[in-house]
Amino acid sequence: MMRSIHKNVSGLNLSYTTLMLAINLEVIRGSLGQGHK
């Protein structure tokens, strides 16, 4: 039982990390776009 819970938690961490990376990329691209104007 604990093993399956751990598997779910690591999966959540992975998708959370991916989401944070995507948001950071959008923010960086947005600030770069503003800087070039």
PDB file of N, CA, C and O in Angstrom, chain B, residues numbered from 101:
ATOM      1  N   MET B 101       0.832  -1.198   0.000  1.00  0.00           N
ATOM      2  CA  MET B 101       0.000   0.000   0.000  1.00  0.00           C
ATOM      3  C   MET B 101       0.874   1.258   0.000  1.00  0.00           C
ATOM      4  O   MET B 101       0.637   2.178  -0.783  1.00  0.00           O
ATOM      5  N   MET B 102       1.865   1.299   0.861  1.00  0.00           N
ATOM      6  CA  MET B 102       2.751   2.467   0.914  1.00  0.00           C
ATOM      7  C   MET B 102       3.469   2.672  -0.419  1.00  0.00           C
ATOM      8  O   MET B 102       3.702   3.807  -0.835  1.00  0.00           O
ATOM      9  N   ARG B 103       3.818   1.576  -1.082  1.00  0.00           N
ATOM     10  CA  ARG B 103       4.551   1.661  -2.344  1.00  0.00           C
ATOM     11  C   ARG B 103       3.708   2.368  -3.404  1.00  0.00           C
ATOM     12  O   ARG B 103       4.213   3.217  -4.139  1.00  0.00           O
ATOM     13  N   SER B 104       2.417   2.015  -3.482  1.00  0.00           N
ATOM     14  CA  SER B 104       1.545   2.632  -4.490  1.00  0.00           C
ATOM     15  C   SER B 104       1.349   4.120  -4.170  1.00  0.00           C
ATOM     16  O   SER B 104       1.282   4.946  -5.081  1.00  0.00           O
ATOM     17  N   ILE B 105       1.259   4.459  -2.893  1.00  0.00           N
ATOM     18  CA  ILE B 105       1.116   5.871  -2.501  1.00  0.00           C
ATOM     19  C   ILE B 105       2.379   6.632  -2.921  1.00  0.00           C
ATOM     20  O   ILE B 105       2.295   7.736  -3.459  1.00  0.00           O
ATOM     21  N   HIS B 106       3.536   6.041  -2.673  1.00  0.00           N
ATOM     22  CA  HIS B 106       4.795   6.686  -3.044  1.00  0.00           C
ATOM     23  C   HIS B 106       4.872   6.897  -4.559  1.00  0.00           C
ATOM     24  O   HIS B 106       5.352   7.929  -5.029  1.00  0.00           O
ATOM     25  N   LYS B 107       4.396   5.911  -5.308  1.00  0.00           N
ATOM     26  CA  LYS B 107       4.401   6.008  -6.771  1.00  0.00           C
ATOM     27  C   LYS B 107       3.523   7.172  -7.221  1.00  0.00           C
ATOM     28  O   LYS B 107       3.901   7.927  -8.117  1.00  0.00           O
ATOM     29  N   ASN B 108       2.349   7.320  -6.599  1.00  0.00           N
ATOM     30  CA  ASN B 108       1.456   8.421  -6.941  1.00  0.00           C
ATOM     31  C   ASN B 108       2.079   9.764  -6.593  1.00  0.00           C
ATOM     32  O   ASN B 108       1.960  10.722  -7.357  1.00  0.00           O
ATOM     33  N   VAL B 109       2.741   9.840  -5.446  1.00  0.00           N
ATOM     34  CA  VAL B 109       3.365  11.092  -5.016  1.00  0.00           C
ATOM     35  C   VAL B 109       4.475  11.488  -5.982  1.00  0.00           C
ATOM     36  O   VAL B 109       4.557  12.655  -6.364  1.00  0.00           O
ATOM     37  N   SER B 110       5.330  10.555  -6.389  1.00  0.00           N
ATOM     38  CA  SER B 110       6.413  10.878  -7.312  1.00  0.00           C
ATOM     39  C   SER B 110       5.842  11.305  -8.663  1.00  0.00           C
ATOM     40  O   SER B 110       6.417  12.165  -9.331  1.00  0.00           O
ATOM     41  N   GLY B 111       4.735  10.723  -9.066  1.00  0.00           N
ATOM     42  CA  GLY B 111       4.092  11.123 -10.315  1.00  0.00           C
ATOM     43  C   GLY B 111       3.565  12.549 -10.214  1.00  0.00           C
ATOM     44  O   GLY B 111       3.678  13.329 -11.159  1.00  0.00           O
ATOM     45  N   LEU B 112       2.988  12.884  -9.060  1.00  0.00           N
ATOM     46  CA  LEU B 112       2.496  14.246  -8.835  1.00  0.00           C
ATOM     47  C   LEU B 112       3.664  15.225  -8.855  1.00  0.00           C
ATOM     48  O   LEU B 112       3.569  16.292  -9.461  1.00  0.00           O
ATOM     49  N   ASN B 113       4.766  14.869  -8.197  1.00  0.00           N
ATOM     50  CA  ASN B 113       5.943  15.741  -8.179  1.00  0.00           C
ATOM     51  C   ASN B 113       6.455  15.986  -9.589  1.00  0.00           C
ATOM     52  O   ASN B 113       6.852  17.102  -9.923  1.00  0.00           O
ATOM     53  N   LEU B 114       6.448  14.946 -10.420  1.00  0.00           N
ATOM     54  CA  LEU B 114       6.942  15.066 -11.788  1.00  0.00           C
ATOM     55  C   LEU B 114       6.083  16.037 -12.587  1.00  0.00           C
ATOM     56  O   LEU B 114       6.611  16.908 -13.279  1.00  0.00           O
ATOM     57  N   SER B 115       4.759  15.892 -12.498  1.00  0.00           N
ATOM     58  CA  SER B 115       3.883  16.782 -13.256  1.00  0.00           C
ATOM     59  C   SER B 115       3.944  18.200 -12.699  1.00  0.00           C
ATOM     60  O   SER B 115       3.846  19.167 -13.455  1.00  0.00           O
ATOM     61  N   TYR B 116       4.107  18.333 -11.375  1.00  0.00           N
ATOM     62  CA  TYR B 116       4.236  19.665 -10.764  1.00  0.00           C
ATOM     63  C   TYR B 116       5.510  20.344 -11.255  1.00  0.00           C
ATOM     64  O   TYR B 116       5.498  21.526 -11.600  1.00  0.00           O
ATOM     65  N   THR B 117       6.611  19.591 -11.287  1.00  0.00           N
ATOM     66  CA  THR B 117       7.885  20.136 -11.758  1.00  0.00           C
ATOM     67  C   THR B 117       7.769  20.550 -13.221  1.00  0.00           C
ATOM     68  O   THR B 117       8.255  21.614 -13.606  1.00  0.00           O
ATOM     69  N   THR B 118       7.128  19.715 -14.037  1.00  0.00           N
ATOM     70  CA  THR B 118       6.941  20.037 -15.452  1.00  0.00           C
ATOM     71  C   THR B 118       6.117  21.312 -15.609  1.00  0.00           C
ATOM     72  O   THR B 118       6.421  22.160 -16.448  1.00  0.00           O
ATOM     73  N   LEU B 119       5.066  21.438 -14.789  1.00  0.00           N
ATOM     74  CA  LEU B 119       4.212  22.626 -14.831  1.00  0.00           C
ATOM     75  C   LEU B 119       5.016  23.870 -14.463  1.00  0.00           C
ATOM     76  O   LEU B 119       4.918  24.895 -15.137  1.00  0.00           O
ATOM     77  N   MET B 120       5.810  23.784 -13.398  1.00  0.00           N
ATOM     78  CA  MET B 120       6.636  24.925 -12.976  1.00  0.00           C
ATOM     79  C   MET B 120       7.627  25.306 -14.071  1.00  0.00           C
ATOM     80  O   MET B 120       7.828  26.491 -14.339  1.00  0.00           O
ATOM     81  N   LEU B 121       8.248  24.311 -14.706  1.00  0.00           N
ATOM     82  CA  LEU B 121       9.198  24.585 -15.786  1.00  0.00           C
ATOM     83  C   LEU B 121       8.502  25.284 -16.943  1.00  0.00           C
ATOM     84  O   LEU B 121       9.045  26.234 -17.507  1.00  0.00           O
ATOM     85  N   ALA B 122       7.324  24.835 -17.300  1.00  0.00           N
ATOM     86  CA  ALA B 122       6.579  25.442 -18.404  1.00  0.00           C
ATOM     87  C   ALA B 122       6.227  26.893 -18.077  1.00  0.00           C
ATOM     88  O   ALA B 122       6.373  27.776 -18.922  1.00  0.00           O
ATOM     89  N   ILE B 123       5.767  27.136 -16.857  1.00  0.00           N
ATOM     90  CA  ILE B 123       5.416  28.505 -16.445  1.00  0.00           C
ATOM     91  C   ILE B 123       6.663  29.392 -16.463  1.00  0.00           C
ATOM     92  O   ILE B 123       6.615  30.519 -16.956  1.00  0.00           O
ATOM     93  N   ASN B 124       7.767  28.893 -15.931  1.00  0.00           N
ATOM     94  CA  ASN B 124       9.011  29.663 -15.920  1.00  0.00           C
ATOM     95  C   ASN B 124       9.461  29.988 -17.343  1.00  0.00           C
ATOM     96  O   ASN B 124       9.902  31.105 -17.612  1.00  0.00           O
ATOM     97  N   LEU B 125       9.352  29.028 -18.248  1.00  0.00           N
ATOM     98  CA  LEU B 125       9.728  29.261 -19.643  1.00  0.00           C
ATOM     99  C   LEU B 125       8.873  30.358 -20.256  1.00  0.00           C
ATOM    100  O   LEU B 125       9.389  31.222 -20.965  1.00  0.00           O
ATOM    101  N   GLU B 126       7.572  30.334 -19.991  1.00  0.00           N
ATOM    102  CA  GLU B 126       6.665  31.361 -20.530  1.00  0.00           C
ATOM    103  C   GLU B 126       7.029  32.734 -19.970  1.00  0.00           C
ATOM    104  O   GLU B 126       7.034  33.721 -20.707  1.00  0.00           O
ATOM    105  N   VAL B 127       7.333  32.805 -18.680  1.00  0.00           N
ATOM    106  CA  VAL B 127       7.708  34.077 -18.042  1.00  0.00           C
ATOM    107  C   VAL B 127       9.000  34.604 -18.645  1.00  0.00           C
ATOM    108  O   VAL B 127       9.107  35.788 -18.964  1.00  0.00           O
ATOM    109  N   ILE B 128       9.993  33.712 -18.803  1.00  0.00           N
ATOM    110  CA  ILE B 128      11.282  34.115 -19.380  1.00  0.00           C
ATOM    111  C   ILE B 128      11.095  34.593 -20.814  1.00  0.00           C
ATOM    112  O   ILE B 128      11.650  35.621 -21.203  1.00  0.00           O
ATOM    113  N   ARG B 129      10.322  33.860 -21.597  1.00  0.00           N
ATOM    114  CA  ARG B 129      10.085  34.251 -22.992  1.00  0.00           C
ATOM    115  C   ARG B 129       9.347  35.586 -23.040  1.00  0.00           C
ATOM    116  O   ARG B 129       9.639  36.422 -23.895  1.00  0.00           O
ATOM    117  N   GLY B 130       8.403  35.792 -22.139  1.00  0.00           N
ATOM    118  CA  GLY B 130       7.651  37.041 -22.087  1.00  0.00           C
ATOM    119  C   GLY B 130       8.556  38.215 -21.755  1.00  0.00           C
ATOM    120  O   GLY B 130       8.469  39.264 -22.394  1.00  0.00           O
ATOM    121  N   SER B 131       9.433  38.051 -20.755  1.00  0.00           N
ATOM    122  CA  SER B 131      10.321  39.152 -20.366  1.00  0.00           C
ATOM    123  C   SER B 131      11.363  39.408 -21.456  1.00  0.00           C
ATOM    124  O   SER B 131      11.756  40.552 -21.682  1.00  0.00           O
ATOM    125  N   LEU B 132      11.809  38.348 -22.131  1.00  0.00           N
ATOM    126  CA  LEU B 132      12.747  38.530 -23.242  1.00  0.00           C
ATOM    127  C   LEU B 132      12.077  39.295 -24.375  1.00  0.00           C
ATOM    128  O   LEU B 132      12.679  40.184 -24.977  1.00  0.00           O
ATOM    129  N   GLY B 133      10.821  38.942 -24.660  1.00  0.00           N
ATOM    130  CA  GLY B 133      10.076  39.626 -25.713  1.00  0.00           C
ATOM    131  C   GLY B 133       9.914  41.104 -25.396  1.00  0.00           C
ATOM    132  O   GLY B 133      10.030  41.944 -26.288  1.00  0.00           O
ATOM    133  N   GLN B 134       9.648  41.431 -24.138  1.00  0.00           N
ATOM    134  CA  GLN B 134       9.500  42.837 -23.744  1.00  0.00           C
ATOM    135  C   GLN B 134      10.842  43.558 -23.855  1.00  0.00           C
ATOM    136  O   GLN B 134      10.898  44.725 -24.242  1.00  0.00           O
ATOM    137  N   GLY B 135      11.922  42.852 -23.511  1.00  0.00           N
ATOM    138  CA  GLY B 135      13.246  43.473 -23.550  1.00  0.00           C
ATOM    139  C   GLY B 135      13.677  43.810 -24.966  1.00  0.00           C
ATOM    140  O   GLY B 135      14.386  44.793 -25.178  1.00  0.00           O
ATOM    141  N   HIS B 136      13.257  43.007 -25.943  1.00  0.00           N
ATOM    142  CA  HIS B 136      13.675  43.240 -27.335  1.00  0.00           C
ATOM    143  C   HIS B 136      12.927  44.397 -27.982  1.00  0.00           C
ATOM    144  O   HIS B 136      13.380  44.955 -28.982  1.00  0.00           O
ATOM    145  N   LYS B 137      11.778  44.757 -27.411  1.00  0.00           N
ATOM    146  CA  LYS B 137      10.967  45.810 -28.043  1.00  0.00           C
ATOM    147  C   LYS B 137      11.649  47.174 -27.925  1.00  0.00           C
ATOM    148  O   LYS B 137      11.114  48.176 -28.399  1.00  0.00           O
TER     149      LYS B 137
END
